[in-house]
Amino acid sequence: MVLIFQLAIILIASKVAGSLSVRLGQPSVLGKLLIGIVLGPSVLGLVEGTEVLGNLSEIGVILLMFIAGLETDFKEFKRTGAAATLVGLSGIIVPFGFGLAAGSFLNFSTIGSWFLGLLLSATSVSISVQTLKEMDRLKTREGAAILGAAVIDDVVVIIALAFLMSFTSSDVNLSVVILKKVLFFAGAIAIGWKGVPWFMNKFTSLKVTETVISSALIICFTFAYLAEYTGVAAIIGSYMAGVAVSATDYKSEVLEKVETISYSIFVPVFFTSIGVTAQFTGIGKSLPVIIFISIIAILSKLIGASAGAKISGFSWRSALGIGSAMVSRGEVALIMATIGLDNNLLSSDFYAVIVVVVLVTTIATPLMMKWSFSN
């Protein structure tokens, strides 16, 4: 019963906070993030970050990226392939260099400094996707470049992480890691091209209700699971599932119904839970380091991704918007930080610092995007 009450609190608080944020001229997602901090243990303590709430949140981000895939203009996506590659790679190289230097400055070991560089190179665009939707820019050339760059960023950073881990653990086989990812993308493309339309046509012929949305969700969750299983982020799998379903005749119906399901419960839980899970106890002594790493995290990704976008032919305004959208580290960085903690590449104190830094970049992203795309 406690969970049910917490869901009721989250839903009413996130909707009210989101509306207030829009009235103040900011994306609604900013209000939803901030109200999570207020509801969580750090302030009011009305909502706790339980395992069940975490699972609902994970479904929320998976569905959010599935919607992004459904709304992707595939022709625009193909046209921005070169730009997305440049944005993704430059958005890795610059933060990696800054992170390497920061690790050296903080007296990290060589491996620790390399790990920090990779950690700061990560990107999670789930927050950016929602902000782009609210500004009606998800289907633009900028939106396609951001989503494409995020896929490239995820693949390159995870492979680089596996390469680094091979030096610290004999259990990591780099060849197997790369092979898994190649098999996933090859399989996802092949199944998306031929298998998804066939499956949906067959499944929707069943004599039961809501077969269209059910078949789409089966594809979404299967792609997300296989992505996670092969070491690719689940959100990349769900995004690719969305792109595949968007090429079928069921796109409009699926989009309408999955948005209803997602935005009524799962997506609000995802946004709010980011703030709920933030822990600020005892961070006072680490505040200088938090500020230092936060500044590096924001500026390095902004500079790197914006430079790649500008070189690709975008205007400065669009380039800054793209760079801003790549700033959030989100769940990808948190997963990497947990790996670093488990393998003694991060201390428990610095892990707590990274959690706060991730929250800072997540809150900063919609603010920066709003400013960049509005000026």
C-alpha positions in Angstrom: 0.0 0.0 0.0 2.9 2.3 0.7 4.0 2.0 -3.0 0.5 3.0 -4.2 0.5 6.1 -2.0 4.0 7.0 -3.2 2.8 6.7 -6.8 -0.1 9.0 -6.1 2.2 11.6 -4.6 4.7 11.3 -7.5 2.0 11.7 -10.2 0.3 14.7 -8.6 3.6 16.4 -7.7 5.3 15.8 -11.0 2.3 17.1 -13.0 1.9 20.3 -10.8 5.7 20.9 -10.8 5.9 20.4 -14.5 3.1 22.8 -15.2 4.7 25.4 -12.9 8.0 25.0 -14.7 6.3 25.7 -18.1 4.6 28.8 -16.6 8.1 30.0 -15.6 9.3 29.6 -19.2 11.3 26.3 -18.6 10.8 22.8 -19.9 8.4 20.8 -17.7 11.0 18.1 -17.2 13.0 20.5 -15.0 10.2 20.8 -12.6 9.7 17.1 -12.5 13.4 16.6 -11.7 13.5 19.2 -8.9 10.2 18.0 -7.3 11.9 14.6 -7.0 14.6 16.1 -4.8 11.9 17.8 -2.6 9.9 14.5 -2.3 12.9 12.4 -1.6 14.8 11.6 1.6 17.0 14.7 1.2 14.1 17.1 2.0 10.5 15.9 2.8 11.1 12.1 2.8 7.7 11.3 1.4 9.1 9.0 -1.3 11.9 6.5 -1.0 14.0 5.1 -3.8 12.8 1.5 -3.5 13.6 -1.4 -5.9 10.1 -1.4 -7.2 10.2 2.3 -7.9 13.5 1.8 -9.6 12.0 -0.9 -11.9 9.1 1.4 -12.8 11.6 4.2 -13.5 13.6 1.9 -15.8 10.4 1.0 -17.8 9.7 4.8 -18.0 13.1 5.6 -19.7 12.8 2.6 -22.0 9.3 3.7 -23.1 10.5 7.3 -23.5 13.3 6.2 -25.9 10.9 3.9 -27.7 8.7 7.0 -28.3 11.7 8.9 -29.6 12.4 6.0 -32.1 8.7 6.1 -33.2 9.0 9.9 -33.9 12.4 9.7 -35.7 12.4 10.8 -39.3 14.4 8.0 -40.8 15.3 9.9 -43.9 16.6 12.8 -41.8 18.4 10.3 -39.6 20.2 8.9 -42.6 21.1 12.4 -43.9 22.6 13.4 -40.5 24.7 10.3 -40.2 28.0 12.0 -40.8 27.1 14.9 -38.5 26.0 12.5 -35.7 29.3 10.6 -36.0 31.3 13.8 -35.7 29.2 15.1 -32.8 29.4 11.7 -31.0 33.2 11.3 -31.4 34.1 14.9 -30.6 31.7 14.7 -27.6 33.8 11.8 -26.4 37.4 13.0 -27.1 37.1 16.4 -25.4 35.5 15.2 -22.1 37.9 12.2 -22.0 40.9 14.6 -22.2 39.4 16.9 -19.5 38.6 13.9 -17.3 42.1 12.5 -17.8 43.6 15.8 -16.7 41.2 16.1 -13.7 42.1 12.6 -12.6 45.8 13.5 -12.7 45.1 16.8 -10.8 43.2 14.8 -8.1 46.1 12.3 -7.8 44.2 9.4 -9.2 46.1 6.4 -10.5 46.6 6.2 -14.2 43.8 3.6 -14.6 41.6 5.7 -12.3 42.2 8.8 -14.4 41.4 6.9 -17.6 38.2 5.6 -16.0 37.2 9.2 -15.0 37.8 10.3 -18.6 35.5 7.6 -19.9 32.9 8.3 -17.2 32.8 12.0 -18.3 32.5 10.9 -21.9 29.2 9.1 -21.4 25.9 10.6 -22.5 22.3 9.8 -21.7 19.8 11.7 -23.9 16.6 10.6 -22.2 16.2 14.0 -20.6 17.1 15.7 -23.9 14.5 13.7 -25.8 11.7 15.0 -23.5 13.0 18.5 -23.8 13.2 18.3 -27.6 9.6 17.0 -27.7 8.4 19.9 -25.6 10.2 22.4 -27.9 8.9 20.5 -31.0 12.4 19.8 -32.2 12.7 16.0 -32.0 11.9 15.6 -35.7 14.4 18.2 -36.8 17.9 17.8 -38.2 19.3 18.8 -34.8 17.1 16.1 -33.1 18.3 13.4 -35.5 21.9 14.4 -35.0 21.5 14.2 -31.2 19.9 10.8 -31.2 22.5 9.4 -33.7 25.4 10.9 -31.7 24.0 9.3 -28.5 24.0 5.8 -30.1 27.6 6.3 -31.3 28.6 7.7 -27.9 27.1 4.7 -26.1 28.8 2.1 -28.3 32.3 3.7 -28.4 32.4 4.5 -24.6 31.2 1.0 -23.6 33.8 -0.7 -25.9 36.5 1.6 -24.5 35.4 0.7 -21.0 35.6 -3.0 -21.8 39.1 -2.3 -23.2 40.1 -0.5 -20.0 38.6 -3.2 -17.8 40.6 -5.9 -19.6 43.7 -4.4 -18.0 42.2 -4.7 -14.5 40.3 -8.0 -14.7 41.2 -11.2 -16.4 37.4 -11.9 -16.7 36.9 -9.4 -19.5 37.5 -10.6 -23.0 37.5 -7.6 -25.4 36.9 -9.7 -28.5 33.8 -11.2 -27.0 32.5 -7.8 -25.9 32.9 -6.3 -29.3 31.4 -9.4 -31.0 28.3 -9.2 -28.8 27.7 -5.6 -29.8 28.2 -6.3 -33.5 25.8 -9.2 -33.3 23.2 -7.0 -31.5 23.3 -4.2 -34.0 23.4 -6.6 -37.0 20.5 -8.6 -35.5 18.5 -5.5 -34.5 18.8 -4.1 -38.0 17.9 -7.4 -39.7 15.0 -8.1 -37.4 13.8 -4.5 -37.6 13.7 -4.6 -41.3 12.0 -7.9 -41.9 11.0 -9.5 -38.6 9.1 -6.6 -36.9 6.6 -6.0 -39.7 6.0 -9.8 -40.0 5.5 -10.2 -36.2 3.1 -7.3 -35.9 1.0 -8.5 -38.8 0.8 -12.0 -37.3 0.2 -10.9 -33.7 -2.5 -8.3 -34.6 -4.5 -11.1 -36.3 -5.1 -12.7 -32.8 -8.7 -12.5 -31.7 -8.0 -10.6 -28.5 -8.0 -6.9 -27.6 -5.2 -4.3 -28.0 -2.9 -6.6 -30.1 -1.3 -3.6 -31.8 0.1 -1.9 -28.7 0.9 -5.3 -27.1 2.9 -6.4 -30.1 4.8 -3.1 -30.1 5.6 -3.3 -26.4 6.8 -6.9 -26.9 9.2 -5.7 -29.5 10.3 -2.7 -27.4 11.1 -4.8 -24.3 12.7 -7.6 -26.2 15.1 -5.2 -28.0 15.8 -3.4 -24.7 16.6 -6.8 -23.0 18.8 -8.0 -25.8 20.7 -4.6 -25.8 21.3 -4.9 -22.1 22.3 -8.5 -22.4 24.9 -7.8 -25.0 26.3 -4.8 -23.1 24.6 -2.1 -25.0 22.3 0.3 -23.0 18.7 -0.8 -22.9 17.6 2.6 -24.0 19.5 2.1 -27.3 17.6 -1.1 -27.8 14.2 0.4 -27.2 15.1 3.4 -29.4 16.0 1.0 -32.3 12.7 -0.9 -31.7 10.8 2.4 -32.0 12.6 3.2 -35.3 11.7 -0.3 -36.6 8.0 0.0 -35.6 7.8 3.5 -37.1 8.4 1.9 -40.5 5.2 -0.2 -40.3 1.6 0.8 -40.9 0.9 0.7 -37.2 3.1 3.7 -36.3 0.3 6.2 -35.6 -1.8 3.9 -33.5 1.2 2.7 -31.5 2.5 6.2 -30.9 -0.9 7.4 -29.6 -1.4 4.5 -27.2 2.2 4.2 -26.0 2.3 7.9 -25.2 -0.9 7.5 -23.1 0.6 4.6 -21.2 4.0 6.2 -20.7 3.1 9.7 -19.8 0.3 8.7 -17.4 2.6 6.8 -15.0 6.0 5.5 -16.1 7.7 8.6 -17.5 6.7 10.8 -14.5 8.1 8.1 -12.2 11.3 8.1 -14.2 11.9 11.9 -14.0 10.9 12.2 -10.4 12.9 9.2 -9.2 16.1 10.8 -10.5 15.7 13.5 -7.8 14.3 11.0 -5.2 17.4 8.8 -5.4 19.8 11.8 -4.9 21.6 11.7 -1.6 23.1 14.9 -0.2 24.1 13.6 3.2 27.7 14.4 4.0 28.6 16.0 0.7 29.6 19.3 2.3 33.2 18.2 2.7 33.2 17.2 -1.0 31.6 20.3 -2.3 34.7 21.8 -3.9 35.3 18.6 -5.8 31.7 18.3 -6.8 31.8 21.9 -8.2 35.1 21.2 -10.0 33.9 18.0 -11.7 30.5 19.4 -12.5 32.1 22.4 -14.3 34.4 20.1 -16.2 31.5 17.7 -17.0 29.3 20.4 -18.4 31.9 22.5 -20.3 33.8 19.6 -21.8 30.7 17.9 -23.3 29.3 21.2 -24.4 32.6 22.3 -26.1 33.2 18.9 -27.7 29.8 18.1 -29.1 29.1 21.7 -30.1 32.4 21.8 -32.0 31.5 18.6 -33.9 28.1 20.0 -34.8 29.6 23.3 -36.0 32.2 21.5 -38.2 29.3 19.5 -39.6 27.6 22.6 -40.9 25.2 23.6 -38.1 24.8 27.2 -37.1 26.3 28.3 -33.8 22.8 28.4 -32.2 22.0 24.8 -33.4 25.5 23.6 -32.5 25.2 24.9 -28.9 21.7 23.3 -28.7 23.2 20.0 -29.8 26.1 20.3 -27.4 23.7 21.1 -24.5 21.6 18.1 -25.3 24.6 15.8 -24.9 25.6 17.2 -21.5 23.3 14.9 -19.3 25.2 11.8 -18.1 22.1 10.1 -16.6 21.8 6.4 -16.0 24.7 5.5 -18.4 27.2 7.3 -16.2 25.6 5.9 -13.0 26.0 2.3 -14.3 29.6 3.0 -15.3 30.3 4.5 -11.8 28.9 1.4 -10.2 31.2 -0.7 -12.3 34.1 1.5 -11.2 33.2 1.2 -7.6 32.9 -2.6 -7.7 36.3 -2.8 -9.4 38.1 -0.4 -7.1 38.5 2.2 -9.8 36.5 4.7 -7.7 36.4 5.2 -4.0 33.0 5.2 -2.2 33.5 8.9 -1.4 34.2 9.8 -5.1 31.3 7.6 -6.2 29.0 9.8 -4.1 30.5 12.8 -5.8 29.8 11.4 -9.2 26.1 10.7 -8.3 25.7 14.4 -7.5 27.6 15.5 -10.6 25.2 13.3 -12.7 22.3 15.0 -11.1 23.8 18.4 -11.8 24.3 17.7 -15.5 20.8 16.2 -15.7 19.2 19.4 -14.3 21.5 21.7 -16.3 20.6 20.0 -19.6 17.0 21.2 -20.1 18.0 24.7 -18.9 20.9 24.9 -21.4 18.8 23.5 -24.3 16.0 26.0 -23.6 18.5 28.9 -23.7 20.4 27.6 -26.7 17.4 26.9 -28.9 15.6 30.0 -27.9 18.3 32.6 -28.6 
